[in-house]
Amino acid sequence: MSSEPVTGASSASSTVDIIELEDLRKEYPGVVAVDDVDLHIREGEFFTLLGPSGSGKSTLLQLIAGIETPTSGELRIRGERVNDVKAYNRNTSMVFQEYALFPHMTAQENVEYGLMLRGVDEQTRAERAGEMFEMMGLAGKEDRQVTELSGGERQRVATARSLVVEPDVLLLDEVLGALDEKLSKEMQIELKNLQQTVDKTFLFVTHSQEEAFTMSDRIAIMHDGDVAQVGKPLDIYKNPNSEFVADFLGVSNIISGTVTDVSDQHLVIESEGITYRVSTAGIADVPAEGEEIGFFVPNEQVVIGAEAANANEAVVADTVFKGPHTQYVLELENGSQLHAHETTGETLIEEGSSVTVGFEPSTAKLLR
């Protein structure tokens, strides 16, 4: 399989919805796991459900797979209502984190298993399995027991087994979670390239932002059983629509305060005795004076130095060296903190140093 990185949206994705969820709900005794979700997933795209543990993403995947049945709402695949359709009668296939391979079978027998259940003849099974082994970079390992394969090879066998039955949608539940960091990064690229090669819709579940941002055409961020935000990875990162999304994405600089002045170009916001100026450019609904408002500033947009806009004096509370980049925690006079993410220079700013810190008004984004 190719190891070249893939960027941008899949060329195979379209504007046709293959999965449609309307007011989809799943209740367990005393728990609402999926809370009236509305979501449309397009044919041919790599779509990711991203969220913390307990956000409802895996339950939503199981509803789409047919492992669980909705309490209410509508679930359609290719326009057909499938709320009560059993998993084996849906043209979807699922890859689990644990792979769920049969240890007493060879790699090829595992790949052919779904075809055998569908009554496909032996010769056709072998031909289609052979094509998958070539595609997945596993040629020559067909006769190995799965216990003899590495974690990455087992993941490829599990993916091949799910793809060989030619599903409309491939469902992947935390499938990279058992791999080490280096192999996980390699498999991210391989999965994205594979998705483009087979021209299928991939629905991926993860709690890892890196996995989601690396592979996805679009992402739905889940929170408390509902979808908090849907969009392209870069759009979501640059414009989180709520404090939850901003915090989950690791945007450390979330500031709240009161609007004290409004002009054609700026809002003036007072927060715990510090005044900030935030650009009104691109804001459709400009807040009024006296309104409580929140905004965020990406870590990489916080500037340390005398020329910084929105400048305030600060003390370096923590310096975290991360190789090519360094993370600084800066404590302002009112006790609040800003986080700066800078390219590592010849020397690091020592903890306890007094500095000026700020950000351009145009880099701040309102949270509504």
Secondary structure in CASP SS format (residue, H / E / C, confidence):
PFRMAT SS
TARGET T0000
AUTHOR 0000-0000-0000
METHOD secondary structure of the structure
MODEL  1
M C 1.00
S C 1.00
S C 1.00
E C 1.00
P C 1.00
V C 1.00
T C 1.00
G C 1.00
A C 1.00
S C 1.00
S C 1.00
A C 1.00
S C 1.00
S C 1.00
T C 1.00
V C 1.00
D E 1.00
I E 1.00
I E 1.00
E E 1.00
L E 1.00
E E 1.00
D E 1.00
L E 1.00
R E 1.00
K E 1.00
E E 1.00
Y E 1.00
P C 1.00
G C 1.00
V E 1.00
V E 1.00
A E 1.00
V E 1.00
D E 1.00
D E 1.00
V E 1.00
D E 1.00
L E 1.00
H E 1.00
I E 1.00
R E 1.00
E C 1.00
G C 1.00
E C 1.00
F E 1.00
F E 1.00
T E 1.00
L E 1.00
L E 1.00
G C 1.00
P C 1.00
S C 1.00
G C 1.00
S C 1.00
G C 1.00
K H 1.00
S H 1.00
T H 1.00
L H 1.00
L H 1.00
Q H 1.00
L H 1.00
I H 1.00
A H 1.00
G C 1.00
I C 1.00
E C 1.00
T C 1.00
P C 1.00
T C 1.00
S E 1.00
G E 1.00
E E 1.00
L E 1.00
R E 1.00
I E 1.00
R C 1.00
G C 1.00
E E 1.00
R E 1.00
V C 1.00
N C 1.00
D C 1.00
V C 1.00
K C 1.00
A H 1.00
Y H 1.00
N H 1.00
R C 1.00
N C 1.00
T E 1.00
S E 1.00
M E 1.00
V E 1.00
F C 1.00
Q C 1.00
E C 1.00
Y C 1.00
A C 1.00
L C 1.00
F C 1.00
P C 1.00
H C 1.00
M C 1.00
T E 1.00
A H 1.00
Q H 1.00
E H 1.00
N H 1.00
V H 1.00
E H 1.00
Y H 1.00
G H 1.00
L H 1.00
M H 1.00
L H 1.00
R C 1.00
G C 1.00
V C 1.00
D C 1.00
E H 1.00
Q H 1.00
T H 1.00
R H 1.00
A H 1.00
E H 1.00
R H 1.00
A H 1.00
G H 1.00
E H 1.00
M H 1.00
F H 1.00
E H 1.00
M H 1.00
M C 1.00
G C 1.00
L C 1.00
A C 1.00
G C 1.00
K C 1.00
E C 1.00
D C 1.00
R C 1.00
Q E 1.00
V H 1.00
T H 1.00
E H 1.00
L C 1.00
S C 1.00
G H 1.00
G H 1.00
E H 1.00
R H 1.00
Q H 1.00
R H 1.00
V H 1.00
A H 1.00
T H 1.00
A H 1.00
R H 1.00
S H 1.00
L H 1.00
V C 1.00
V C 1.00
E C 1.00
P C 1.00
D C 1.00
V E 1.00
L E 1.00
L E 1.00
L E 1.00
D E 1.00
E C 1.00
V C 1.00
L C 1.00
G C 1.00
A C 1.00
L C 1.00
D C 1.00
E H 1.00
K H 1.00
L H 1.00
S H 1.00
K H 1.00
E H 1.00
M H 1.00
Q H 1.00
I H 1.00
E H 1.00
L H 1.00
K H 1.00
N H 1.00
L H 1.00
Q H 1.00
Q H 1.00
T H 1.00
V H 1.00
D C 1.00
K C 1.00
T E 1.00
F E 1.00
L E 1.00
F E 1.00
V E 1.00
T E 1.00
H C 1.00
S C 1.00
Q H 1.00
E H 1.00
E H 1.00
A H 1.00
F H 1.00
T H 1.00
M H 1.00
S C 1.00
D C 1.00
R E 1.00
I E 1.00
A E 1.00
I E 1.00
M E 1.00
H E 1.00
D C 1.00
G C 1.00
D E 1.00
V E 1.00
A E 1.00
Q E 1.00
V E 1.00
G E 1.00
K C 1.00
P H 1.00
L H 1.00
D H 1.00
I H 1.00
Y H 1.00
K H 1.00
N C 1.00
P C 1.00
N C 1.00
S C 1.00
E H 1.00
F H 1.00
V H 1.00
A H 1.00
D H 1.00
F H 1.00
L C 1.00
G C 1.00
V C 1.00
S C 1.00
N E 1.00
I E 1.00
I E 1.00
S E 1.00
G E 1.00
T E 1.00
V E 1.00
T E 1.00
D E 1.00
V E 1.00
S C 1.00
D C 1.00
Q C 1.00
H E 1.00
L E 1.00
V E 1.00
I E 1.00
E E 1.00
S E 1.00
E C 1.00
G C 1.00
I E 1.00
T E 1.00
Y E 1.00
R E 1.00
V E 1.00
S E 1.00
T C 1.00
A C 1.00
G C 1.00
I C 1.00
A C 1.00
D C 1.00
V C 1.00
P C 1.00
A C 1.00
E C 1.00
G C 1.00
E C 1.00
E E 1.00
I E 1.00
G E 1.00
F E 1.00
F E 1.00
V E 1.00
P C 1.00
N H 1.00
E H 1.00
Q H 1.00
V C 1.00
V E 1.00
I E 1.00
G C 1.00
A C 1.00
E C 1.00
A C 1.00
A C 1.00
N C 1.00
A C 1.00
N E 1.00
E E 1.00
A E 1.00
V E 1.00
V E 1.00
A E 1.00
D E 1.00
T E 1.00
V E 1.00
F E 1.00
K E 1.00
G C 1.00
P C 1.00
H E 1.00
T E 1.00
Q E 1.00
Y E 1.00
V E 1.00
L E 1.00
E E 1.00
L E 1.00
E C 1.00
N C 1.00
G C 1.00
S C 1.00
Q E 1.00
L E 1.00
H E 1.00
A E 1.00
H E 1.00
E E 1.00
T E 1.00
T C 1.00
G C 1.00
E C 1.00
T C 1.00
L C 1.00
I C 1.00
E C 1.00
E C 1.00
G C 1.00
S C 1.00
S E 1.00
V E 1.00
T E 1.00
V E 1.00
G E 1.00
F C 1.00
E C 1.00
P H 1.00
S H 1.00
T H 1.00
A C 1.00
K E 1.00
L E 1.00
L E 1.00
R C 1.00
END
